[in-house]
Amino acid sequence: MPPSELPVRRPAKREGARVSLDNTYRVLARKYRPTHFDDLIGQEALVRTLSNAFELNRIHQAYLLSGVRGVGKTTTARIMARALNYHRPAADGAPGIDAPTIRMPGLGTHCQAIIESRHVDVVEMDAASHTGIDDVRELIEGSRYRPVMARTKVYIIDEVHMLSKAAFNGLLKTLEEPPDHVKFLFATTEVDKVPVTVRSRCQRFDLRRVEADVMMAHLQSICTREGVEIDAEALVVIARAAEGSVRDALSLLDQAIAHGAAHAATGRPHVGADGVRAMLGLADRARIIDLFEAVMGGRLPEAMTGLKLLHDSGADPGHLVSDLADFVHLVTRLKLVPDAAKDPALTEEERRRGGAFAAALSLPVLTRTWQLLVKGLADVKDAPRPLQAADMVLVRLACAADLPTPDEALKRLMALPAGEGAPMLPPPGGGARPPAMVGSAAGGGSAAAVAVGSALRHAPVPQGVPVAAAAPRPAATPQPAAAPQSAVRLDGFADVVALAQARRDIQLKLALERDVRLVRFEEGRIEFELAPEGSPATAANLSRRLAEWTGLRWMVSVVSGGGAPTLREQADTKAREEKDDVAADPTVRMLLDTFPGSVIVAVRSLIEAAPPPSLAAAVPDAGPDDEVGYDAGFGDDGFSDDDL
């Protein structure tokens, strides 16, 4: 048979084997990328400013767009490139447009090429892969030539902070005085790394994170156009996980659609909240709140069992601890800002139970719980077995929850008979130094003896147990008439410091405590050595103020040596000695041994020292309970009473 008559074997046609380019799937982040300024969501300030600039023809030579990933920096730059080069000829009676405009009724002559990043006059450069001076030199050389097709030559440099120092320096001159036909558009996620010399030559726009309600509405709109059914709670989970990034939200939605199954009734793709949580390794928010309640109530077996069940269901231990910290932050916000309950990203369960916790827990408990969780989160991430580390975080919280508050612990110690575990407190005014309240910190940072669960569980001390009553405050006596200034008697340098505090001269008081090494003190005369960091004007200020306050002339002089330690140094030494004394107490030592790594933070006396009687007349208009504003509620070590 001649070759021409041989049968030709052709491949069989398979239905569906040929896929046209139009049917190729595009990810949602690219399919719904904005092409007009009206499509940008959550960036109203940017759109308004650029609209006014284009209408007034006040277009800057360079723009710097900053913000977190996925908020639209590069997209905005491309839209601006279209707006700068928009051209549409007149057609069908509609007037043509041949000028920069922010209102683009349709695709212009150059729009499609710019959208597809293939226009010859719109140059996009990724600074992450083109960091050197040679790349910038090529860019500068090209900027000298006029555009080939468009009105303006636009240079879009993404991740501009990645340029080298030499590249930035090479760009400065061209950036300051570019040709009239050139515009620069920079995008960066780390604007602080851009040299200030570059930032000062640009108009800067900080693109905001998209609010949760705006993000949820955007995702719902896309799901409607895609024919996808999605639960409202699933929208909340995706919006929360995206953290304000539109691209992240669309990528998560794309993944959730593929992860979900078709709805049984409609046959359309369906995205449920449980599926999204399983996909992200998250736990049900209600179960996180249950876990938080068990931990705060000190129910350790229940908490550890709940943690294990959440882990077995696919939740990551690090995410669980992070979710607990996130809920503590939510409770704190609900306590301080009640309007936070109106956040549309919150579920009804979070509003109801979060509000209940906010009413029950105090701020010190919440802040310390937050500190323990944040420290525990770092431990979980670094641990070889994260679940075990998460278990120990719960144990740490539960042990802290078992401890009473400092007030309750003090009452119980005072109620114990002598010889039953703790010594009785000596009566006020006795020779022995009174016991002190001790604050301890686990890991050198967070307080170990935090009464985390006391607001939920601890009851008051039973009425049948005798409790030593605190010494009553003396009854207020009528204040005598203010004595003349000359009657103020200063028996020592400490009285001078107390007088400065009584007169509200805070700057002088701090200088006396911190910078003065006393050499000699007698009525009318003070000699001291000035600390190296002290101000030479301290002596003159002290002499002038003492003359005003006492009505006497005081000779204040500075000598070169022989001074005693400053009052601040003496106080630090005394504090260290008190900590050593307290650490030697059997009860305190038992607490420190019970919580390895805990340390004594502060020691405070239970009996207030009475002010010097000679200074009573020196305090103008001061009642018996008047506090100095800067020092109210704080001890010498800077810790507030809530830190106990």
C-alpha positions in Angstrom: 0.0 0.0 0.0 1.5 3.4 -1.0 2.4 5.6 1.9 -0.1 8.2 0.9 -2.9 5.6 1.4 -1.7 4.5 4.8 -4.4 5.2 7.4 -3.6 8.2 9.6 -4.1 7.6 13.3 -5.5 10.7 15.0 -6.0 11.0 18.7 -9.6 10.4 19.8 -11.4 13.5 20.9 -12.1 13.5 24.6 -14.9 15.6 25.8 -13.6 18.3 28.2 -10.0 17.6 27.4 -9.5 20.9 25.8 -9.7 23.8 28.2 -9.9 27.3 26.9 -7.9 30.1 28.5 -11.1 31.9 29.5 -12.1 28.9 31.7 -8.8 28.8 33.6 -9.3 29.2 37.3 -8.0 32.4 38.8 -7.5 32.8 42.6 -9.9 35.2 44.3 -7.2 37.6 45.3 -6.3 38.2 41.6 -9.9 37.9 40.2 -11.2 40.6 42.5 -8.2 42.8 42.6 -9.5 46.5 42.4 -9.1 48.3 39.1 -10.7 51.6 40.2 -10.3 53.8 43.2 -13.9 53.1 44.1 -13.1 49.4 44.4 -10.6 50.0 47.3 -12.1 49.2 50.6 -11.2 50.7 53.9 -9.0 53.4 52.4 -11.3 56.4 52.2 -8.7 59.0 53.3 -6.3 57.9 50.6 -9.0 58.0 47.9 -10.3 61.4 49.0 -6.8 63.0 49.0 -5.9 61.6 45.6 -9.2 62.6 44.1 -8.7 66.2 45.2 -5.1 66.1 44.0 -6.2 64.9 40.5 -9.1 67.4 40.3 -6.8 70.3 41.3 -3.9 69.1 39.1 -1.7 69.0 42.2 0.0 65.7 41.4 3.2 65.1 43.3 6.4 63.8 41.7 6.7 60.8 44.1 4.3 58.9 46.4 5.2 56.5 49.2 2.6 53.9 50.1 3.1 52.0 53.3 1.1 49.5 55.2 0.9 45.8 56.2 0.8 43.1 53.6 -2.3 42.7 51.5 -3.9 46.1 52.1 -3.5 47.3 48.5 -0.2 49.2 48.2 0.8 47.8 44.8 -2.8 47.7 43.6 -3.1 51.4 44.4 0.1 52.2 42.6 -1.2 50.4 39.4 -4.5 52.3 39.6 -2.6 55.6 40.0 -0.5 54.6 36.9 -3.8 54.1 35.0 -5.2 57.4 36.2 -2.0 59.3 35.2 -2.1 57.9 31.7 -5.8 57.6 31.1 -6.8 58.2 27.5 -10.2 57.5 25.9 -11.1 58.8 22.5 -14.5 60.2 21.8 -17.0 57.6 20.7 -20.8 57.4 20.3 -21.3 61.0 21.3 -19.4 60.7 24.5 -16.6 63.2 24.9 -13.0 61.9 24.9 -10.7 62.0 28.0 -7.0 62.9 27.5 -5.9 64.1 30.9 -5.0 62.6 34.3 -8.3 61.7 36.0 -9.4 59.6 38.9 -12.8 58.9 37.3 -12.2 56.2 34.6 -15.6 55.2 33.1 -14.1 52.3 31.2 -10.9 50.7 29.9 -8.8 53.4 28.2 -6.1 53.0 25.6 -3.4 51.9 28.0 -5.5 50.4 30.8 -5.4 46.8 29.9 -1.6 46.7 29.4 -1.1 48.5 32.7 -3.4 46.1 34.5 -1.5 43.1 33.1 1.9 44.7 34.0 3.1 44.8 30.3 3.0 48.5 29.4 6.3 49.8 28.2 6.0 53.1 30.0 4.9 51.7 33.4 8.0 50.0 34.8 7.5 47.8 37.9 10.6 46.8 39.8 10.8 44.5 42.8 13.4 46.0 45.1 13.7 42.7 47.0 15.5 41.2 43.9 16.9 44.4 42.5 18.7 46.0 45.4 21.9 47.4 44.0 23.1 50.7 42.6 23.4 49.2 39.1 19.6 48.5 39.1 18.9 52.1 40.2 21.4 53.5 37.7 19.6 51.7 34.9 16.3 53.1 36.1 17.7 56.7 36.3 19.1 56.3 32.8 15.7 55.3 31.4 13.9 58.2 33.1 15.8 60.7 30.9 13.8 59.6 27.8 10.2 60.6 27.2 7.5 57.9 27.3 7.0 55.9 24.1 3.2 55.6 24.1 1.7 57.0 27.2 1.5 60.5 28.7 3.7 59.8 31.8 6.4 57.4 32.5 5.7 55.7 35.8 8.2 53.8 38.0 6.6 51.5 40.6 9.2 50.1 43.1 7.7 47.5 45.4 9.3 46.8 48.8 11.5 49.9 48.3 13.0 49.5 51.8 15.0 46.6 50.4 17.2 48.9 48.3 20.8 49.2 49.5 22.2 52.5 50.9 24.1 53.2 47.8 20.9 52.6 45.7 19.0 55.1 47.8 21.7 57.7 47.6 21.8 57.3 43.8 18.1 57.8 43.6 18.0 61.0 45.7 18.9 63.6 43.0 16.5 62.2 40.4 13.8 61.8 43.0 14.1 65.5 44.1 14.1 66.9 40.6 12.7 64.3 38.2 11.8 65.1 34.6 8.3 66.4 34.1 7.2 63.2 32.4 8.3 60.9 35.2 6.4 59.9 38.4 7.7 57.5 41.1 5.4 55.3 43.2 7.0 53.4 46.1 5.4 50.7 48.2 6.8 49.3 51.4 5.7 47.3 54.5 8.5 48.7 56.6 8.5 52.5 56.1 11.0 53.1 59.0 13.7 51.4 56.9 13.3 53.9 54.2 15.9 56.8 54.7 14.4 60.0 55.9 16.0 61.8 52.9 13.8 59.7 50.6 10.7 60.0 52.7 11.0 63.8 52.8 10.9 63.9 49.0 7.6 61.9 48.8 4.0 62.3 49.7 3.4 59.5 52.2 0.1 57.5 52.6 -0.3 54.9 55.3 -2.8 52.4 54.2 -4.9 51.2 57.1 -5.9 47.7 58.1 -9.4 47.0 56.9 -12.0 47.0 59.7 -13.6 43.6 60.5 -17.1 44.7 59.6 -15.9 46.1 56.2 -13.9 43.0 55.6 -16.9 40.7 56.4 -19.2 42.7 54.0 -16.6 42.4 51.3 -16.2 38.7 51.7 -20.0 38.2 51.7 -20.2 40.2 48.5 -17.6 38.0 46.8 -19.3 34.8 48.0 -22.6 36.0 46.6 -20.9 36.6 43.2 -19.2 33.2 43.3 -22.4 31.4 44.3 -20.9 30.2 47.6 -22.9 29.9 50.8 -21.0 31.0 53.9 -22.0 31.1 57.6 -21.9 34.4 59.4 -19.6 32.9 62.1 -17.2 31.7 59.4 -16.9 35.2 58.1 -16.0 36.3 61.6 -13.3 33.7 61.9 -11.8 34.5 58.5 -11.9 38.3 59.1 -10.2 37.8 62.5 -7.5 35.5 61.1 -6.8 38.0 58.2 -5.9 40.7 60.7 -7.0 43.5 58.3 -5.3 42.1 55.2 -7.7 41.8 52.2 -5.3 39.5 50.3 -5.0 37.2 53.4 -8.8 37.2 53.8 -9.4 36.2 50.1 -6.7 33.5 50.2 -8.3 32.1 53.4 -11.7 32.2 51.7 -10.3 30.5 48.6 -8.9 27.7 50.8 -12.1 27.5 52.9 -14.2 27.0 49.7 -12.0 24.2 48.6 -12.0 22.7 52.1 -15.8 22.8 52.5 -18.4 20.5 50.9 -21.4 21.3 48.8 -24.6 22.1 50.7 -26.9 19.1 50.9 -30.0 21.0 49.9 -28.8 23.5 47.3 -25.7 21.7 45.9 -23.8 25.0 46.1 -20.4 25.2 47.8 -20.8 25.8 51.5 -18.3 27.3 54.0 -19.0 26.6 57.7 -17.4 28.0 60.8 -16.3 24.5 62.1 -14.6 23.8 58.8 -12.7 27.1 58.8 -11.5 26.5 62.4 -10.4 23.0 61.5 -8.6 24.3 58.5 -6.8 27.0 60.5 -6.1 24.7 63.5 -8.3 26.9 65.7 -10.6 25.9 68.5 -14.3 26.8 68.9 -14.5 30.2 70.7 -17.0 28.8 73.2 -14.7 26.0 74.2 -11.9 28.5 74.6 -14.1 30.5 77.0 -14.9 27.2 78.9 -11.2 26.5 79.2 -10.6 30.0 80.5 -13.4 29.7 83.1 -12.0 26.4 84.3 -8.5 27.8 84.7 -9.7 31.0 86.4 -11.8 28.8 88.8 -8.8 26.7 89.6 -10.4 23.5 88.2 -7.1 22.1 86.9 -8.3 18.5 85.9 -11.2 20.0 83.9 -8.9 22.5 82.3 -6.3 19.9 81.3 -8.9 17.5 80.0 -10.4 20.3 77.9 -7.0 21.3 76.5 -6.4 17.6 75.5 -9.7 17.4 73.7 -9.1 20.6 71.8 -5.7 19.4 70.8 -7.1 16.0 69.6 -9.6 17.9 67.5 -6.8 19.6 65.6 -6.2 22.8 67.5 -2.6 23.9 67.8 -1.3 24.4 71.4 0.2 27.7 70.5 -3.0 28.9 69.0 -4.9 27.8 72.2 -2.7 29.8 74.5 -2.8 32.7 72.1 -6.6 32.5 72.0 -6.7 32.5 75.8 -4.5 35.7 75.9 -6.8 37.2 73.2 -9.8 36.5 75.4 -8.1 38.1 78.4 -7.5 41.2 76.3 -11.1 41.2 75.2 -12.3 41.0 78.8 -10.0 43.8 79.8 -11.3 46.0 77.0 -14.9 45.2 78.0 -14.1 46.2 81.5 -12.4 49.5 80.5 -14.4 50.3 77.3 -17.9 48.9 77.5 -18.6 50.1 74.0 -16.2 47.4 72.8 -19.1 45.0 73.1 -20.6 46.6 69.9 -17.7 45.2 67.8 -19.4 43.3 64.9 -16.5 40.8 64.9 -17.6 39.5 68.3 -19.9 36.6 68.7 -22.9 36.7 71.1 -21.1 34.2 73.3 -18.1 36.5 73.6 -20.2 39.5 74.4 -22.3 37.7 77.1 -19.6 35.7 78.9 -16.9 38.3 78.3 -19.0 40.9 80.0 -19.6 38.6 83.0 -15.9 38.0 83.4 -15.2 41.8 83.1 -17.6 42.4 86.0 -16.0 39.6 88.1 -12.3 40.1 87.6 -10.2 43.0 88.7 -7.6 44.8 86.5 -4.6 43.5 88.5 -5.9 39.9 88.0 -6.4 40.4 84.3 -3.0 42.1 83.7 -1.1 39.4 85.6 -3.0 36.6 83.8 -2.1 38.3 80.5 1.6 38.3 81.5 1.6 34.7 82.5 -0.1 33.7 79.2 2.3 35.8 77.1 5.3 34.3 78.8 3.7 30.8 78.5 3.1 31.4 74.7 6.9 31.9 74.2 7.5 28.7 76.2 5.0 26.7 74.1 6.7 27.9 70.8 10.1 27.0 72.1 9.2 23.6 73.7 10.0 20.3 71.9 6.5 19.1 72.8 4.1 22.1 72.7 1.2 20.3 74.3 3.2 19.6 77.4 4.2 23.2 77.6 0.6 24.3 77.2 -0.4 22.0 80.0 2.2 23.5 82.3 0.9 27.0 81.4 -2.5 26.0 82.7 -0.9 24.5 85.8 0.9 27.8 86.5 -2.3 29.7 86.1 -4.3 27.3 88.3 -1.7 27.3 91.0 -1.8 31.1 91.0 -5.6 30.9 91.2 -5.4 28.8 94.4 -3.6 31.5 96.2 -5.7 34.1 98.1 -5.3 37.8 97.7 -2.7 39.5 99.9 -5.4 40.9 102.1 -7.0 37.5 102.6 -3.6 35.9 103.3 -2.8 38.6 105.9 -6.2 38.0 107.6 -5.6 34.3 107.8 -2.1 34.7 109.2 -3.3 37.2 111.8 -6.1 34.8 112.7 -3.8 31.9 113.5 -3.0 31.3 117.2 0.6 31.7 118.2 2.7 28.7 117.4 0.4 27.3 114.6 2.4 28.0 111.5 3.0 31.7 111.7 3.9 34.2 114.4 1.2 36.6 115.6 1.7 40.2 114.5 3.1 42.4 117.3 0.8 45.2 118.3 1.4 48.5 116.6 4.0 50.6 118.4 6.0 47.5 119.7 9.7 47.3 119.5 9.8 44.6 116.9 9.6 45.5 113.2 6.1 44.7 111.9 5.7 41.9 109.3 5.6 43.1 105.7 3.5 42.2 102.7 5.5 40.4 100.1 4.9 40.4 96.4 6.6 37.7 94.4 7.2 37.3 90.7 7.5 34.0 88.7 10.2 33.9 86.2 11.6 37.2 87.3 8.8 39.1 85.6 5.2 38.1 86.4 3.8 37.9 89.9 3.6 34.2 91.0 1.3 35.0 93.9 -1.4 36.4 91.8 -4.9 35.7 93.1 -6.2 34.9 89.6 -9.2 32.9 90.7 -10.0 34.8 93.9 -12.6 36.9 92.2 -14.4 33.7 91.1 -13.9 31.3 94.0 -12.4 32.6 97.2 -14.9 33.4 99.9 -14.3 35.8 102.8 -12.7 34.6 106.0 -15.4 32.7 108.1 -16.9 34.9 110.8 -16.2 32.3 113.5 -12.4 32.7 113.1 -11.0 35.4 115.3 -9.2 38.0 113.3 -6.8 40.5 114.8 -8.2 43.9 114.2 -6.0 46.5 112.6 -5.0 49.4 114.7 -7.7 52.1 114.3 -6.7 55.4 112.9 -6.6 58.1 115.6 -9.7 60.3 115.5 -9.2 63.5 113.5 -8.4 66.4 115.8 -9.1 70.0 115.0 -6.1 71.5 113.1 -4.4 74.3 114.9 -4.0 77.6 113.2 -1.1 77.8 110.9 2.0 79.0 112.7 4.2 81.6 111.3 6.9 80.4 108.9 9.7 81.0 111.4 8.1 78.4 113.7 9.0 75.6 111.3 11.7 73.5 113.0 14.0 71.3 110.9 15.7 68.8 113.1 17.5 66.9 110.3 18.0 66.7 106.6 15.1 64.3 106.3 12.8 67.1 107.6 14.1 69.3 104.7 13.1 66.6 102.2 9.7 66.2 103.9 9.2 70.0 103.8 10.0 70.0 100.0 7.4 67.3 99.5 4.8 69.1 101.7 5.4 72.3 99.6 4.9 70.3 96.4 8.4 71.2 95.1 8.9 67.8 93.4 12.0 68.7 91.4 13.8 69.9 94.5 12.7 66.9 96.5 14.0 64.5 93.9 17.3 66.4 93.7 17.7 66.2 97.5 17.1 62.5 97.6 19.2 61.5 94.6 22.0 64.0 94.3 22.9 65.3 97.9 25.5 63.5 100.0 25.2 65.2 103.4 28.3 66.3 105.2 27.0 68.6 107.9 23.6 69.8 109.1 22.7 72.3 111.7 20.0 74.9 112.0 20.7 77.6 109.4 23.6 75.7 107.8 23.9 72.7 105.4 27.0 71.3 103.8 26.9 68.5 101.2 28.8 66.8 98.5 27.1 66.8 95.1 26.7 63.5 93.3 28.3 63.3 89.8 25.0 63.5 88.0 23.7 66.4 90.3 23.0 69.9 89.2 25.2 72.7 90.5 22.1 74.9 91.0 20.8 72.6 93.7 22.5 74.6 96.6 21.2 77.9 95.4 17.7 76.5 94.9 17.7 74.9 98.4 18.9 78.1 100.1 16.3 80.2 98.4 13.4 77.8 99.1 14.3 77.3 102.8 14.4 81.1 103.3 10.9 81.3 101.8 9.5 78.4 103.8 11.1 79.0 107.2 11.6 82.8 107.3 15.3 82.2 108.2 18.5 82.6 106.3 20.2 79.3 105.4 23.8 78.9 104.4 24.0 76.1 101.9 27.4 75.1 100.5 28.9 72.4 98.4 32.1 70.6 99.5 34.4 68.3 97.6 34.2 65.1 99.6 33.3 63.4 102.8 29.6 63.1 102.1 27.3 60.3 103.4 25.3 58.2 101.0 22.3 59.9 99.4 18.8 59.2 100.8 18.1 57.2 97.7 21.1 55.0 98.3 20.2 54.6 101.9 16.7 53.6 101.0 18.0 51.0 98.4 20.3 49.6 101.1 17.4 49.4 103.6 15.2 47.8 101.0 17.8 45.1 100.3 18.2 44.4 104.1 14.4 44.2 104.5 14.1 41.7 101.6 16.9 39.6 103.2 15.0 39.7 106.6 11.7 38.8 105.0 13.4 36.0 102.9 14.6 34.5 106.2 11.1 34.2 107.6 9.9 30.5 107.6 6.5 31.3 106.0 8.0 33.4 103.2 10.7 30.8 102.6 8.0 28.1 102.3 6.2 30.2 99.7 9.4 30.8 97.7 10.2 27.0 97.8 6.7 26.2 96.7 7.1 28.4 93.6 10.6 27.8 92.1 11.9 30.9 90.4 9.8 33.4 92.4 11.5 36.4 93.9 10.5 39.0 96.5 9.6 42.2 94.6 8.7 44.7 97.3 8.4 44.9 101.1 6.0 47.3 102.7 5.3 48.0 106.4 1.7 47.7 107.6 2.1 50.7 109.9 2.3 54.2 108.3 4.9 56.5 109.7 3.4 59.7 111.1 4.6 62.9 109.4 7.0 65.1 111.4 4.8 67.2 113.8 7.0 70.2 113.2 6.0 70.2 109.5 2.2 70.2 110.1 2.1 74.0 109.9 4.2 74.0 106.8 1.6 72.2 104.6 -0.9 74.8 103.3 -4.6 73.7 103.2 -3.7 70.0 103.7 -6.3 67.8 105.3 -5.6 64.6 107.2 -6.1 62.4 104.1 -4.5 64.8 101.5 -2.1 63.0 99.2 0.7 64.4 97.2 -0.5 63.9 93.6 2.6 62.4 92.1 3.1 59.9 94.9 -0.4 58.7 95.5 -0.6 55.0 95.8 3.0 54.3 95.1 5.9 53.3 97.3 9.5 54.3 97.1 10.3 51.5 94.8 7.7 52.6 92.2 5.3 49.7 92.6 1.6 50.4 93.2 -0.5 48.8 95.9 -2.1 46.7 93.1 1.2 45.0 92.5 1.1 43.2 95.9 
